[in-house]
């Protein structure tokens, strides 16, 4: 009978999941949470233990940060009104990419000499020593396979020691060495020295006192820069201020601080190198020209001297030199004018093509020219207007009238600059023509002079030109050397990196929080799964809720925490106990089912064995005997008899022998310790219990007992397994169906429906056995107020519970109709 119900379990679970939110039972959930609490505690202990082990043995990660400010402003872009914001972002992005590049990071590796790393090796992890290493190793790798390979070191004394190499087969190879002396092998050359910051005695003691093995390894520059790239974190902090945070994460806080500080200093140096690169090229060009011009000057001087001796030529040196100076001056002015005109031509072309020209560079380019003041004034005015516009943008929107006015002024000043440069070019060309005319006059004058004077003047002119050019080169070399020396980095270090001794990983607080949350989430998941899979009956309310017909709810029997005596009769042991009061409630509620005169038959059954049917039958009979009734218990559960065990008597004869006529009623009747309470055991297990129960002899026995007793209590077999008990349940005045809390399944309720609907059992009542009343503390509703139940209340009296405390107890009754 019960086997057909198992097919509905899966559907019930699915239905329960579908109705999880709409039919959520908080009390049941809290009850299951309480029962799962021990597992949650164990899970929490396991999680915290795992977190502790992780915190204990995980590699500590430290982080050091440096903050720098980049100067990426471009004054030419401001002059030309190019989108400066986009340009600044591009410049900043370019600077960040430079810092992250392996080419730049290789400078840091070389600066700090990070090729060799030193470690203490523990059982579970290794700690990098960095500057705290007691020794320094200079290593030249010959065999590339030895890059990154551990080389262990031990000292025998202050001057000698051994290097230990472990091959793939686990065999150690020992190489002796002497302090400060090179050791040559086929794979590498190495020299071990004491740390310069320590004495040899201290170095030796540190190595000897180490409880852990020490080793070093050398890596390639490519591997080191790749590792730094992974550890490097670069984040723009303020794009307007162009500030950047550079962070390094590593296992050694001092090393991390040194690396970020070196990155900042090397970037400053790189900035200076980039700025001075053009000056270096100019100086290199001037040096090449100086050598050539010096040789030309020496040659012209020697030629001039030889001409004088050879021709015995004496002239008015003062006049000739005066004329030569004029001619030279004119030629200088011609060259200068031509140069200035070309400079202005280039500037004009660049501006017209919208090329990026720094306004400061523009001013320095026209420095020394005759028209410097005019252009400088225009550029200075333009710069002031741009600065005024930038400051105003912090206060107003770009579409404001004030900004539009400044934009208009900027455009006018730009146009004025272009027109001024064009006008200057015209003046320069005119001046050049005038100077050319003067120069031609002097050339014509000396062309009419005698041959000796003419030749001498020519040689003198070459000498003067070379001398002037040589002097100019020396001046320019000095200027560019001073300019190069004056270059400073435009990158500012706002905050230097310091060794942060607090690790950023693993984070103790976060790790413990995750461990607790993990235990909580898994525990909650277990509770939810148990809630969804829960299929046990826990309250009378559940029974009435899942029934499709009306049922009399007789009451509940509290869970008996103490050891149940062998007799299973507990109502006589402590009459004022909660259990005794519960059976009194059942006795009282029976009166509301049938109150007619005559002997009454009470038939008890359940779905399966173990639901407490026999316990309820014995104690219900006992509490009825207490009221002065003559009561007899019949054990019809002949397949699995228990009444004889409940009263601790032999089961040699009983209902089975009585039904076959082997024994009489008097021979099979036993007397209990409680006056008025007798019982007949099941007797030996027969092969055909069903036939015996439905035989006419059974009713004859019952009719006979009716003449001798007031109440007949029949302990029937479970109807969920066999149908033996249905016959007596149908004929009983008080048919009682027993469920057990936290044991009986919800689908057992369907059998209760079948007894009423199919077997037409009338006045069927329900008793819920084994209820843990302490669960009410967690807010779980057992439906004490439903049906023929009882609950807590006032004005009834006291009973003694299992702990000896006194509580109030009241009775109430209600009939429930369930559709």
C-alpha positions, 0 to 999 in steps of 0.5 A, spaced: 500 500 500 505 504 501 509 502 495 504 506 491 506 512 494 513 512 493 512 514 485 509 521 488 515 523 492 519 526 486 513 530 484 512 533 491 519 535 491 518 539 485 512 542 487 515 544 494 520 548 490 515 551 485 511 553 492 518 555 496 516 562 496 509 562 497 508 557 502 515 558 506 514 555 513 519 559 517 518 555 523 520 549 519 526 552 516 528 555 523 528 548 526 532 545 520 537 550 521 537 548 529 538 541 527 544 543 522 547 548 527 552 543 529 554 542 521 555 549 520 559 550 526 564 544 524 564 547 517 565 554 520 571 551 524 574 547 517 573 554 513 577 558 519 582 552 519 583 553 512 584 560 512 589 560 518 593 555 514 593 559 508 595 565 512 600 562 515 603 559 509 601 563 503 607 568 500 606 575 503 605 580 498 607 587 500 606 593 495 610 600 495 607 606 491 610 612 488 607 618 486 609 622 480 607 628 476 608 628 468 609 635 465 606 634 458 604 641 456 605 643 449 605 651 448 605 650 441 598 647 441 596 652 445 598 657 441 595 654 435 588 652 439 589 645 438 585 640 442 590 640 448 586 635 453 586 630 447 593 631 446 595 631 454 591 624 454 596 622 449 602 624 452 600 621 459 598 615 455 605 615 452 609 616 458 605 610 462 607 605 456 614 607 456 614 606 464 611 599 462 616 597 457 621 592 457 626 597 454 625 602 460 624 596 465 631 594 463 634 600 466 631 599 473 634 592 473 641 594 471 641 600 476 639 595 482 643 589 479 637 585 480 640 579 476 641 575 482 636 573 487 637 570 494 633 566 498 631 562 505 628 556 503 623 553 508 619 547 509 613 550 505 615 557 502 621 561 501 623 568 503 627 573 499 633 576 502 634 582 498 639 587 501 639 582 508 643 577 504 649 575 508 653 574 502 653 576 495 654 572 488 657 574 482 655 569 477 657 569 469 652 563 466 655 559 460 650 554 460 643 557 459 639 552 462 642 554 469 638 561 468 633 560 474 636 554 477 637 554 485 644 554 487 645 552 495 650 555 499 653 553 506 660 555 509 665 551 513 668 557 516 670 564 514 674 563 508 671 557 505 664 553 503 660 549 498 655 550 493 650 545 492 647 543 485 641 538 485 640 535 478 633 532 475 635 525 479 635 528 486 643 527 486 647 533 489 653 536 486 658 539 491 662 545 489 668 548 494 669 555 494 673 560 497 671 567 499 672 573 494 675 568 489 672 565 482 670 558 481 670 556 474 666 550 472 663 548 465 656 551 466 658 557 470 663 562 473 662 564 480 665 568 486 662 568 493 663 575 497 661 577 504 655 583 504 659 589 504 655 592 509 657 586 514 663 584 517 666 577 515 665 574 522 657 577 522 656 574 515 659 567 517 655 567 523 648 569 519 649 563 515 651 558 520 645 561 525 640 560 519 635 554 520 633 554 513 637 553 507 640 559 503 640 559 496 641 564 490 639 564 482 641 568 476 635 570 471 635 573 464 634 580 464 628 578 459 625 574 465 626 579 470 623 585 466 617 580 465 616 579 472 616 586 474 611 588 468 606 583 472 608 586 479 607 593 476 601 597 477 600 604 474 594 608 475 593 615 473 590 619 479 588 626 476 588 627 469 588 635 470 594 635 474 597 629 470 599 625 477 600 618 476 601 612 481 606 607 480 606 601 485 610 594 485 607 588 489 613 583 491 615 578 496 620 583 499 617 590 502 624 593 501 625 591 494 619 593 492 620 600 495 627 601 491 624 598 485 618 604 485 623 609 487 628 607 481 623 607 476 621 614 478 628 616 478 630 613 471 624 616 468 626 623 470 633 621 467 630 619 461 626 625 461 632 629 461 636 625 456 630 625 451 630 633 452 638 634 451 638 629 445 638 634 440 643 638 444 648 633 444 647 632 436 648 639 435 654 639 439 657 633 436 656 636 429 659 643 432 665 638 434 666 635 427 665 642 424 671 645 428 676 640 426 674 642 419 674 649 420 680 649 424 684 646 418 681 651 413 683 657 418 690 654 419 691 653 411 689 660 409 693 663 415 699 659 412 697 661 405 697 668 407 704 668 410 707 665 404 704 670 399 707 675 403 714 672 403 714 670 396 712 677 393 715 681 398 708 684 399 708 690 404 701 694 404 697 699 409 695 693 413 690 698 417 687 700 410 686 693 408 684 690 414 679 696 415 676 694 408 676 687 409 672 688 416 667 692 412 667 687 407 666 681 412 661 685 416 657 686 410 658 679 408 656 677 416 650 681 415 648 678 409 648 671 412 645 673 418 639 677 414 638 671 409 638 666 415 633 670 419 629 670 413 629 663 412 627 662 419 621 666 419 619 663 412 620 656 416 616 659 422 610 661 417 610 655 413 609 651 420 604 655 422 600 655 416 601 647 416 598 647 423 605 644 425 606 643 433 611 649 435 612 651 442 612 658 443 618 658 448 622 655 442 619 660 437 621 666 442 628 662 442 629 661 435 628 669 433 632 671 439 638 676 437 634 678 430 632 685 429 625 684 429 625 679 436 621 684 440 615 685 435 614 678 435 616 676 442 610 681 444 605 678 440 607 671 442 607 674 450 600 677 449 597 670 446 600 666 451 597 671 456 590 670 453 591 663 453 592 662 460 586 667 462 582 662 457 584 656 461 583 659 468 576 661 466 575 654 464 575 652 471 569 657 472 565 657 466 563 653 460 566 653 454 560 655 451 560 662 455 560 669 452 567 670 456 570 664 452 567 666 446 570 673 447 577 670 448 577 665 442 576 671 438 582 675 441 586 668 440 584 668 433 586 675 432 592 675 435 594 668 431 592 672 424 596 678 427 602 673 428 602 670 421 601 677 418 607 680 422 612 674 420 610 675 413 611 683 413 618 681 416 620 677 411 618 682 406 623 687 410 628 682 410 628 681 403 629 688 402 635 689 407 638 683 404 638 687 397 641 693 400 647 689 403 648 685 397 649 692 393 654 695 398 658 688 398 658 688 390 661 696 391 667 693 395 668 687 390 668 692 384 673 697 388 678 691 389 677 688 382 680 695 379 686 694 384 693 692 382 694 684 381 698 683 388 693 687 392 687 684 389 690 677 391 692 679 398 685 682 399 682 675 396 687 671 401 685 676 407 678 675 406 678 668 406 682 668 412 677 673 416 671 668 414 675 662 417 677 666 423 670 668 424 666 662 422 671 658 427 670 663 433 662 663 431 662 655 432 666 656 439 661 660 441 655 656 439 658 650 442 659 653 449 652 656 448 649 649 447 653 646 452 651 651 457 644 649 455 645 641 456 647 642 463 641 646 464 636 641 462 632 639 468 627 633 468 620 636 468 617 630 472 616 631 479 616 626 484 611 628 489 611 622 494 617 617 494 616 610 496 617 607 502 617 600 505 610 598 507 611 592 512 604 591 512 602 585 507 597 587 502 596 579 500 593 575 503 589 580 507 587 577 514 581 580 515 578 579 508 580 572 508 577 570 515 571 574 512 571 570 506 572 563 510 566 565 515 561 567 509 563 561 505 561 557 511 555 561 512 553 560 505 554 553 504 551 552 511 545 556 508 545 552 502 545 545 506 539 548 510 535 550 504 536 543 501 534 540 507 528 544 507 526 542 500 527 535 501 524 535 508 518 530 507 517 528 515 510 530 518 512 535 524 505 538 526 498 537 526 497 543 522 501 539 516 496 533 517 490 537 516 493 541 511 494 535 506 488 532 507 482 532 502 477 530 507 475 532 514 479 528 520 478 529 528 485 531 530 485 528 537 491 531 540 499 530 540 504 526 545 510 529 547 517 526 545 519 522 551 526 524 553 527 519 558 529 512 557 522 508 556 521 503 561 521 496 558 513 496 560 512 502 556 507 504 561 509 511 563 503 514 565 503 511 572 511 512 573 509 520 573 502 522 573 503 529 573 508 529 567 507 532 561 506 525 557 501 523 562 497 530 561 497 529 554 494 522 554 489 525 559 487 530 553 486 524 549 482 521 554 478 527 554 477 528 547 475 521 546 468 523 549 467 528 544 467 523 538 462 518 542 459 519 548 454 513 548 453 508 553 456 501 553 463 498 552 467 502 547 472 499 542 479 503 541 482 501 535 489 504 533 493 503 527 499 507 523 502 507 516 509 503 518 512 500 524 516 505 529 511 510 529 509 509 536 502 505 535 504 500 541 506 506 546 500 510 545 495 504 545 499 502 552 499 508 555 492 510 553 489 504 556 493 506 562 490 513 563 483 510 561 484 505 567 486 510 572 479 513 571 476 507 574 475 503 567 476 496 566 480 496 560 483 490 556 489 491 550 489 486 545 495 485 540 493 484 533 499 485 530 501 478 530 506 479 524 511 484 529 508 483 536 510 488 541 505 488 547 508 482 550 515 486 550 511 492 553 509 489 559 515 484 559 511 477 559 512 471 555 508 470 548 507 463 548 499 464 548 495 469 546 490 472 540 493 467 535 492 461 539 485 464 542 483 465 535 484 458 533 481 455 539 487 452 542 486 457 549 481 460 552 480 468 554 482 466 561 488 463 559 491 468 555 489 474 559 495 477 563 494 482 569 498 489 569 501 492 575 495 498 574 489 496 577 483 495 572 488 494 566 489 487 563 492 485 556 492 479 551 499 478 547 499 476 540 501 469 541 506 465 537 506 468 530 501 464 525 502 463 518 495 466 516 494 472 521 489 476 516 485 470 515 485 469 523 483 477 524 477 477 519 474 470 522 468 470 526 472 467 532 475 474 532 468 478 533 466 472 538 472 474 542 470 481 542 463 480 544 465 476 550 470 481 552 465 487 552 461 483 557 467 483 562 470 490 560 468 497 559 474 499 554 477 494 549 484 497 546 486 493 540 493 494 537 492 493 530 498 492 525 500 498 520 495 499 514 501 502 510 504 495 510 498 490 510 491 490 510 490 486 516 488 492 521 482 495 516 477 490 519 477 492 526 479 499 524 472 499 521 468 496 526 471 500 532 468 506 536 474 510 536 479 509 530 485 512 531 491 513 526 498 514 529 503 519 526 510 520 529 513 527 528 520 527 524 519 520 522 512 519 518 512 522 511 507 526 508 505 522 503 502 517 509 497 522 509 494 519 503 492 513 506 488 516 512 484 519 506 483 512 503 481 509 510 475 515 510 474 515 502 475 508 500 474 504 506 468 508 509 472 508 516 467 513 520 470 518 526 477 517 524 482 520 529 489 522 529 494 522 534 501 525 533 506 522 537 513 524 539 513 531 538 519 535 541 515 541 544 521 545 545 521 546 538 516 551 539 522 556 542 524 557 535 517 559 533 515 553 530 507 552 529 505 544 531 498 546 530 497 545 538 490 549 537 487 545 531 483 539 532 482 535 538 488 538 540 491 541 547 495 547 548 498 552 553 494 556 557 491 559 563 487 556 569 488 549 568 493 547 574 500 545 573 504 539 571 511 536 572 515 536 565 521 532 564 526 537 568 522 538 574 519 545 572 512 546 573 508 549 567 501 551 565 497 546 561 490 547 558 485 543 554 481 545 548 478 542 542 476 544 535 473 540 529 477 542 522 474 541 515 479 540 510 477 540 503 
